[in-house]
Amino acid sequence: MPRIVEGTLSAAGLRLGIVCSRFNAFITDRLVEGALDAIKRSGGDPETVVIVRTPGAFEIPAVTKQVAQSGQFDAVICLGAVIRGATPHFEYIAAEVTKGIAQAGMELEVPITYRKRVGEVKLSSWKDGWKNMKFLFKKRFRRQR
């Protein structure tokens, strides 16, 4: 018979930190709420969780490393939201954040997990909206001859 080693889904007694970006707060605030709910459902105390905010997702790895090195936490949860647009900016940020968090997790003896919410922006709808706005603007403010 094989020997099976596995963890439990219990947050009871754990000192947890959450590192979350402020940018795209309409998404990240909900991610924090979900994390706190999951901690509570797993027997942890959400009142003892420390939430550290970063300006954006790019800063999450550096702040996570500092939080984990502080010795105050048994585990760190990273939350961020990056929205894909028409430029490759999304790919750069998402890749660097992922690499940075993974590197911090490998270097430190503190478990680090993350959830990066990826969203799509339908730029065509913005362009259509801009065309409609320009049309209305021209129609309304057409010069009288």
N, CA, C and O of each residue as an XYZ file, in Angstrom:
580
protein
N       0.861     -1.179      0.000
C       0.000      0.000      0.000
C       0.904      1.237      0.000
O       1.811      1.328      0.827
N       0.674      2.195     -0.914
C       1.501      3.412     -0.948
C       1.196      4.342      0.224
O       0.085      4.362      0.755
N       2.187      5.092      0.602
C       2.010      6.093      1.661
C       1.611      7.412      1.002
O       2.344      7.917      0.151
N       0.479      7.972      1.372
C      -0.033      9.194      0.755
C       0.169     10.360      1.710
O      -0.231     10.302      2.873
N       0.790     11.413      1.208
C       1.004     12.632      1.984
C       0.210     13.749      1.313
O       0.437     14.062      0.145
N      -0.705     14.339      2.043
C      -1.488     15.446      1.490
C      -1.888     16.400      2.606
O      -1.978     16.024      3.775
N      -2.123     17.630      2.214
C      -2.506     18.655      3.185
C      -3.987     18.628      3.482
O      -4.746     17.822      2.943
N      -4.368     19.531      4.354
C      -5.784     19.670      4.682
C      -6.241     21.049      4.241
O      -5.427     21.950      4.037
N      -7.507     21.203      4.100
C      -8.066     22.500      3.723
C      -8.473     23.257      4.978
O      -9.644     23.594      5.155
N      -7.518     23.519      5.835
C      -7.802     24.207      7.084
C      -6.911     25.432      7.209
O      -5.687     25.338      7.115
N      -7.537     26.578      7.421
C      -6.799     27.825      7.639
C      -6.781     28.194      9.112
O      -6.337     29.282      9.478
N      -7.263     27.290      9.957
C      -7.351     27.558     11.394
C      -5.969     27.854     11.970
O      -5.029     27.077     11.798
N      -5.865     28.978     12.648
C      -4.633     29.347     13.313
C      -3.538     29.902     12.425
O      -2.467     30.250     12.923
N      -3.769     29.994     11.144
C      -2.741     30.510     10.230
C      -2.703     32.031     10.236
O      -3.734     32.697     10.330
N      -1.500     32.558     10.134
C      -1.316     34.006      9.974
C      -1.169     34.256      8.473
O      -0.154     33.907      7.871
N      -2.182     34.856      7.888
C      -2.220     35.023      6.432
C      -2.101     36.486      6.031
O      -2.633     37.378      6.692
N      -1.393     36.707      4.938
C      -1.301     38.031      4.345
C      -1.828     37.988      2.927
O      -1.648     37.000      2.217
N      -2.478     39.064      2.519
C      -2.958     39.201      1.142
C      -2.270     40.420      0.539
O      -2.307     41.511      1.108
N      -1.644     40.224     -0.614
C      -1.064     41.332     -1.369
C      -1.940     41.513     -2.597
O      -2.101     40.593     -3.398
N      -2.505     42.707     -2.739
C      -3.489     42.941     -3.798
C      -3.258     44.302     -4.449
O      -2.956     45.281     -3.767
N      -3.402     44.353     -5.755
C      -3.227     45.625     -6.458
C      -4.470     46.501     -6.341
O      -5.595     46.005     -6.280
N      -4.243     47.809     -6.311
C      -5.357     48.771     -6.286
C      -5.897     49.005     -7.694
O      -7.087     49.264     -7.873
N      -5.025     48.915     -8.686
C      -5.450     49.153    -10.057
C      -6.478     48.092    -10.450
O      -6.323     46.921    -10.105
N      -7.508     48.491    -11.155
C      -8.643     47.617    -11.503
C      -9.358     47.143    -10.239
O      -9.734     45.977    -10.121
N      -9.537     48.068     -9.298
C     -10.142     47.734     -8.002
C     -11.551     47.165     -8.146
O     -12.000     46.405     -7.288
N     -12.246     47.519     -9.210
C     -13.593     46.970     -9.400
C     -13.540     45.451     -9.547
O     -14.556     44.780     -9.365
N     -12.383     44.906     -9.870
C     -12.194     43.450     -9.946
C     -11.477     42.951     -8.690
O     -11.920     41.992     -8.058
N     -10.365     43.605     -8.330
C      -9.540     43.097     -7.231
C     -10.253     43.153     -5.883
O     -10.005     42.308     -5.023
N     -11.124     44.123     -5.686
C     -11.881     44.171     -4.432
C     -12.739     42.922     -4.266
O     -12.891     42.407     -3.159
N     -13.297     42.437     -5.374
C     -14.117     41.219     -5.329
C     -13.234     39.996     -5.079
O     -13.651     39.051     -4.409
N     -12.010     40.018     -5.622
C     -11.087     38.907     -5.372
C     -10.724     38.837     -3.887
O     -10.636     37.749     -3.318
N     -10.514     39.996     -3.264
C     -10.214     40.033     -1.827
C     -11.400     39.492     -1.034
O     -11.219     38.695     -0.113
N     -12.605     39.918     -1.385
C     -13.795     39.420     -0.703
C     -13.886     37.901     -0.809
O     -14.206     37.222      0.167
N     -13.603     37.373     -1.994
C     -13.634     35.925     -2.199
C     -12.574     35.202     -1.393
O     -12.826     34.126     -0.849
N     -11.378     35.792     -1.315
C     -10.300     35.173     -0.531
C     -10.658     35.150      0.948
O     -10.444     34.145      1.626
N     -11.200     36.250      1.450
C     -11.593     36.309      2.862
C     -12.705     35.307      3.161
O     -12.719     34.686      4.225
N     -13.626     35.153      2.229
C     -14.701     34.176      2.392
C     -14.135     32.752      2.417
O     -14.557     31.929      3.229
N     -13.185     32.468      1.531
C     -12.575     31.135      1.494
C     -11.802     30.852      2.782
O     -11.820     29.729      3.285
N     -11.125     31.873      3.313
C     -10.397     31.712      4.575
C     -11.375     31.389      5.701
O     -11.126     30.504      6.521
N     -12.482     32.112      5.730
C     -13.500     31.878      6.768
C     -14.091     30.482      6.646
O     -14.259     29.791      7.650
N     -14.407     30.061      5.429
C     -14.998     28.734      5.206
C     -14.024     27.606      5.536
O     -14.427     26.471      5.792
N     -12.720     27.945      5.524
C     -11.695     26.940      5.837
C     -11.282     26.968      7.300
O     -10.295     26.339      7.681
N     -12.030     27.693      8.118
C     -11.774     27.702      9.544
C     -10.835     28.791     10.024
O     -10.500     28.838     11.208
N     -10.401     29.671      9.127
C      -9.529     30.773      9.506
C     -10.322     31.972      9.984
O     -11.547     32.014      9.862
N      -9.614     32.937     10.524
C     -10.260     34.149     11.016
C      -9.922     35.310     10.087
O      -8.788     35.789     10.094
N     -10.886     35.772      9.283
C     -10.622     36.879      8.355
C     -10.169     38.161      9.055
O      -9.505     39.000      8.446
N     -10.527     38.313     10.336
C     -10.156     39.525     11.079
C      -8.647     39.612     11.320
O      -8.119     40.697     11.560
N      -7.957     38.475     11.257
C      -6.517     38.476     11.508
C      -5.694     38.609     10.231
O      -4.469     38.720     10.292
N      -6.351     38.599      9.085
C      -5.650     38.706      7.797
C      -5.172     40.145      7.600
O      -5.907     41.098      7.857
N      -3.939     40.282      7.142
C      -3.387     41.604      6.831
C      -3.413     41.770      5.318
O      -2.879     40.939      4.583
N      -4.042     42.855      4.858
C      -4.134     43.135      3.421
C      -3.191     44.280      3.099
O      -3.291     45.363      3.675
N      -2.269     44.028      2.168
C      -1.301     45.025      1.725
C      -1.631     45.367      0.280
O      -1.688     44.479     -0.571
N      -1.848     46.637     -0.003
C      -2.202     47.077     -1.356
C      -0.971     47.594     -2.095
O      -0.115     48.264     -1.518
N      -0.903     47.270     -3.373
C       0.142     47.794     -4.249
C      -0.519     48.709     -5.271
O      -1.724     48.607     -5.500
N       0.254     49.605     -5.891
C      -0.356     50.473     -6.909
C      -0.937     49.679     -8.083
O      -2.046     49.960     -8.537
N      -0.197     48.706     -8.562
C      -0.646     47.914     -9.699
C      -0.158     46.479     -9.576
O       0.460     46.110     -8.577
N      -0.435     45.679    -10.586
C      -0.037     44.272    -10.557
C       1.476     44.111    -10.635
O       2.028     43.177    -10.055
N       2.147     45.003    -11.339
C       3.589     44.874    -11.537
C       4.356     44.898    -10.221
O       5.416     44.281    -10.112
N       3.838     45.599     -9.227
C       4.512     45.727     -7.936
C       4.245     44.553     -6.986
O       4.887     44.449     -5.941
N       3.323     43.685     -7.334
C       2.953     42.579     -6.452
C       4.151     41.696     -6.077
O       4.311     41.406     -4.891
N       5.001     41.251     -7.011
C       6.107     40.372     -6.612
C       7.063     40.991     -5.594
O       7.450     40.324     -4.634
N       7.447     42.240     -5.782
C       8.390     42.881     -4.854
C       7.785     43.022     -3.462
O       8.450     42.761     -2.459
N       6.531     43.432     -3.406
C       5.859     43.593     -2.111
C       5.631     42.226     -1.463
O       5.776     42.078     -0.250
N       5.278     41.240     -2.266
C       5.076     39.885     -1.739
C       6.347     39.366     -1.091
O       6.305     38.758     -0.022
N       7.466     39.605     -1.735
C       8.743     39.148     -1.183
C       9.009     39.805      0.170
O       9.441     39.137      1.109
N       8.756     41.103      0.274
C       8.954     41.800      1.550
C       8.016     41.277      2.629
O       8.424     41.064      3.770
N       6.750     41.071      2.255
C       5.752     40.567      3.212
C       6.159     39.170      3.697
O       6.103     38.887      4.894
N       6.564     38.311      2.780
C       6.934     36.946      3.145
C       8.199     36.921      4.004
O       8.305     36.108      4.922
N       9.151     37.797      3.717
C      10.405     37.843      4.475
C      10.225     38.430      5.873
O      11.100     38.268      6.724
N       9.122     39.100      6.118
C       8.919     39.754      7.415
C       8.822     38.760      8.566
O       9.054     39.127      9.718
N       8.486     37.519      8.273
C       8.343     36.511      9.312
C       7.021     36.578     10.054
O       6.812     35.831     11.010
N       6.131     37.454      9.635
C       4.855     37.625     10.316
C       3.745     36.728      9.769
O       2.658     36.668     10.345
N       4.013     36.022      8.651
C       2.940     35.293      7.976
C       3.324     33.846      7.717
O       4.480     33.528      7.440
N       2.322     32.975      7.814
C       2.511     31.566      7.477
C       2.354     31.342      5.976
O       2.921     30.399      5.425
N       1.590     32.203      5.317
C       1.384     32.114      3.873
C       0.938     33.477      3.346
O       0.394     34.300      4.082
N       1.184     33.693      2.046
C       0.808     34.957      1.405
C      -0.041     34.636      0.177
O       0.278     33.742     -0.606
N      -1.119     35.383      0.032
C      -2.021     35.247     -1.116
C      -1.868     36.509     -1.963
O      -1.987     37.621     -1.449
N      -1.607     36.339     -3.248
C      -1.433     37.478     -4.154
C      -2.636     37.561     -5.090
O      -3.063     36.558     -5.663
N      -3.175     38.771     -5.235
C      -4.350     38.979     -6.080
C      -4.129     40.193     -6.971
O      -3.670     41.237     -6.507
N      -4.453     40.055     -8.239
C      -4.324     41.173     -9.164
C      -5.222     40.972    -10.370
O      -5.749     39.883    -10.595
N      -5.387     42.036    -11.142
C      -6.205     41.967    -12.355
C      -5.493     42.718    -13.464
O      -5.128     43.883    -13.311
N      -5.302     42.043    -14.570
C      -4.678     42.646    -15.738
C      -5.663     42.504    -16.887
O      -6.170     41.414    -17.150
N      -5.927     43.602    -17.566
C      -6.913     43.589    -18.646
C      -6.210     43.697    -19.992
O      -5.403     44.598    -20.220
N      -6.529     42.775    -20.863
C      -5.920     42.736    -22.198
C      -6.580     43.781    -23.087
O      -7.806     43.850    -23.179
N      -5.759     44.584    -23.733
C      -6.255     45.587    -24.671
C      -5.680     45.340    -26.047
O      -5.418     44.195    -26.415
N      -5.481     46.399    -26.811
C      -5.005     46.281    -28.187
C      -3.478     46.266    -28.276
O      -2.933     46.046    -29.358
N      -2.778     46.496    -27.163
C      -1.317     46.534    -27.185
C      -0.761     45.315    -26.451
O      -1.501     44.644    -25.732
N       0.521     45.018    -26.618
C       1.121     43.859    -25.937
C       1.453     44.115    -24.463
O       2.061     43.263    -23.815
N       1.070     45.259    -23.933
C       1.348     45.602    -22.542
C       0.878     44.503    -21.586
O       1.570     44.167    -20.625
N      -0.281     43.959    -21.856
C      -0.847     42.897    -21.027
C       0.116     41.715    -20.892
O       0.360     41.226    -19.789
N       0.659     41.263    -22.022
C       1.550     40.108    -22.000
C       2.790     40.382    -21.157
O       3.239     39.508    -20.415
N       3.342     41.581    -21.263
C       4.553     41.921    -20.498
C       4.258     41.895    -18.995
O       4.986     41.275    -18.219
N       3.202     42.563    -18.606
C       2.866     42.658    -17.180
C       2.522     41.275    -16.618
O       3.046     40.874    -15.578
N       1.653     40.562    -17.300
C       1.217     39.251    -16.810
C       2.406     38.299    -16.664
O       2.503     37.577    -15.672
N       3.298     38.294    -17.636
C       4.453     37.392    -17.598
C       5.402     37.752    -16.453
O       5.868     36.872    -15.729
N       5.686     39.041    -16.291
C       6.629     39.453    -15.250
C       6.068     39.245    -13.853
O       6.807     38.868    -12.943
N       4.788     39.481    -13.670
C       4.171     39.253    -12.366
C       4.222     37.767    -12.023
O       4.567     37.396    -10.900
N       3.884     36.930    -12.975
C       3.908     35.488    -12.757
C       5.319     35.019    -12.409
O       5.505     34.255    -11.462
N       6.318     35.478    -13.177
C       7.701     35.081    -12.908
C       8.176     35.575    -11.543
O       8.837     34.846    -10.805
N       7.831     36.820    -11.216
C       8.265     37.391     -9.949
C       7.684     36.674     -8.742
O       8.387     36.435     -7.761
N       6.409     36.332     -8.810
C       5.772     35.613     -7.704
C       6.352     34.210     -7.588
O       6.606     33.729     -6.484
N       6.562     33.555     -8.721
C       7.153     32.213     -8.705
C       8.566     32.255     -8.115
O       8.936     31.382     -7.329
N       9.343     33.255     -8.487
C      10.705     33.381     -7.965
C      10.696     33.599     -6.451
O      11.480     32.984     -5.728
N       9.821     34.464     -5.981
C       9.713     34.702     -4.537
C       9.328     33.419     -3.812
O       9.864     33.123     -2.744
N       8.414     32.668     -4.381
C       7.992     31.413     -3.775
C       9.109     30.383     -3.717
O       9.187     29.598     -2.772
N       9.973     30.386     -4.726
C      11.093     29.437     -4.757
C      12.183     29.836     -3.761
O      12.811     28.967     -3.158
N      12.414     31.128     -3.584
C      13.494     31.606     -2.725
C      13.153     31.561     -1.237
O      14.037     31.371     -0.402
N      11.899     31.732     -0.909
C      11.495     31.863      0.495
C      10.849     30.581      0.999
O      10.417     29.743      0.208
N      10.787     30.437      2.282
C      10.173     29.254      2.878
C       8.746     29.533      3.335
O       8.252     28.907      4.272
N       8.098     30.465      2.674
C       6.711     30.813      2.972
C       5.869     30.464      1.741
O       6.184     30.906      0.636
N       4.805     29.677      1.918
C       3.951     29.368      0.761
C       3.330     30.649      0.181
O       2.798     31.485      0.911
N       3.412     30.776     -1.123
C       2.840     31.936     -1.823
C       1.944     31.401     -2.926
O       2.358     30.563     -3.727
N       0.724     31.891     -2.959
C      -0.202     31.514     -4.015
C      -0.731     32.777     -4.649
O      -0.723     33.837     -4.023
N      -1.191     32.684     -5.880
C      -1.725     33.882     -6.506
C      -2.875     33.576     -7.438
O      -3.038     32.471     -7.954
N      -3.656     34.610     -7.621
C      -4.777     34.579     -8.571
C      -4.698     35.859     -9.368
O      -4.841     36.959     -8.833
N      -4.469     35.699    -10.639
C      -4.389     36.850    -11.527
C      -5.611     36.785    -12.432
O      -5.746     35.861    -13.235
N      -6.474     37.737    -12.306
C      -7.690     37.777    -13.123
C      -7.352     38.447    -14.436
O      -6.815     39.554    -14.466
N      -7.673     37.766    -15.521
C      -7.396     38.282    -16.854
C      -8.715     38.656    -17.505
O      -9.658     37.866    -17.538
N      -8.762     39.861    -18.015
C      -9.980     40.318    -18.666
C      -9.710     40.741    -20.092
O      -8.578     41.059    -20.456
N     -10.733     40.742    -20.877
C     -10.647     41.176    -22.266
C     -11.405     42.479    -22.428
O     -12.501     42.639    -21.890
N     -10.830     43.401    -23.163
C     -11.505     44.650    -23.481
C     -11.853     44.602    -24.963
O     -10.983     44.408    -25.811
N     -13.098     44.775    -25.255
C     -13.541     44.781    -26.647
C     -13.311     46.173    -27.227
O     -14.174     47.048    -27.152
N     -12.135     46.355    -27.804
C     -11.756     47.665    -28.299
C     -12.664     48.110    -29.447
O     -12.879     49.306    -29.647
N     -13.187     47.152    -30.189
C     -14.056     47.531    -31.304
C     -15.286     48.278    -30.810
O     -15.760     49.200    -31.473
N     -15.804     47.887    -29.652
C     -16.979     48.587    -29.132
C     -16.617     50.005    -28.709
O     -17.437     50.915    -28.834
N     -15.396     50.202    -28.209
C     -14.957     51.556    -27.877
C     -14.822     52.390    -29.139
O     -15.193     53.564    -29.158
N     -14.288     51.780    -30.199
C     -14.114     52.504    -31.460
C     -15.472     52.886    -32.040
O     -15.651     54.002    -32.528
N     -16.426     51.959    -31.987
C     -17.770     52.253    -32.485
C     -18.401     53.376    -31.677
O     -19.051     54.265    -32.228
N     -18.202     53.326    -30.368
C     -18.738     54.385    -29.515
C     -18.122     55.729    -29.851
O     -18.817     56.745    -29.854
N     -16.834     55.749    -30.132
C     -16.147     56.995    -30.486
C     -16.669     57.532    -31.818
O     -16.872     58.737    -31.959
N     -16.886     56.651    -32.795
C     -17.437     57.077    -34.087
C     -18.814     57.720    -33.893
O     -19.109     58.768    -34.467
N     -19.646     57.074    -33.077
C     -20.985     57.621    -32.817
C     -20.899     58.969    -32.128
O     -21.671     59.876    -32.438
N     -19.963     59.111    -31.190
C     -19.812     60.364    -30.472
C     -19.349     61.475    -31.426
O     -19.836     62.602    -31.345
N     -18.416     61.160    -32.323
C     -17.941     62.158    -33.282
C     -19.080     62.589    -34.210
O     -19.203     63.768    -34.542
N     -19.908     61.633    -34.623
C     -21.033     61.943    -35.482
C     -21.998     62.902    -34.784
O     -22.435     63.890    -35.372
N     -22.326     62.602    -33.525
C     -23.237     63.469    -32.773
C     -22.622     64.847    -32.549
O     -23.312     65.864    -32.622
N     -21.343     64.869    -32.281
C     -20.654     66.133    -32.050
C     -20.717     67.006    -33.305
O     -21.019     68.197    -33.232
N     -20.430     66.397    -34.450
C     -20.459     67.147    -35.710
C     -21.868     67.634    -36.010
O     -22.060     68.769    -36.446
N     -22.852     66.773    -35.776
C     -24.229     67.122    -36.071
C     -24.709     68.272    -35.180
O     -25.395     69.180    -35.647
N     -24.353     68.227    -33.929
C     -24.843     69.224    -32.990
C     -24.152     70.573    -33.148
O     -24.785     71.621    -33.023
N     -22.875     70.541    -33.419
C     -22.107     71.781    -33.440
C     -21.699     72.188    -34.864
O     -20.706     72.888    -35.062
N     -22.468     71.745    -35.824
C     -22.169     72.116    -37.205
C     -22.293     73.613    -37.359
O     -23.237     74.229    -36.865
N     -21.349     74.178    -38.038
C     -21.359     75.650    -38.229
C     -22.501     76.059    -39.136
O     -22.792     75.406    -40.139
N     -23.122     77.121    -38.772
C     -24.190     77.691    -39.593
C     -23.543     78.546    -40.680
O     -22.686     79.380    -40.388
N     -23.946     78.344    -41.911
C     -23.373     79.149    -43.007
C     -24.349     80.164    -43.471
O     -24.053     80.935    -44.384
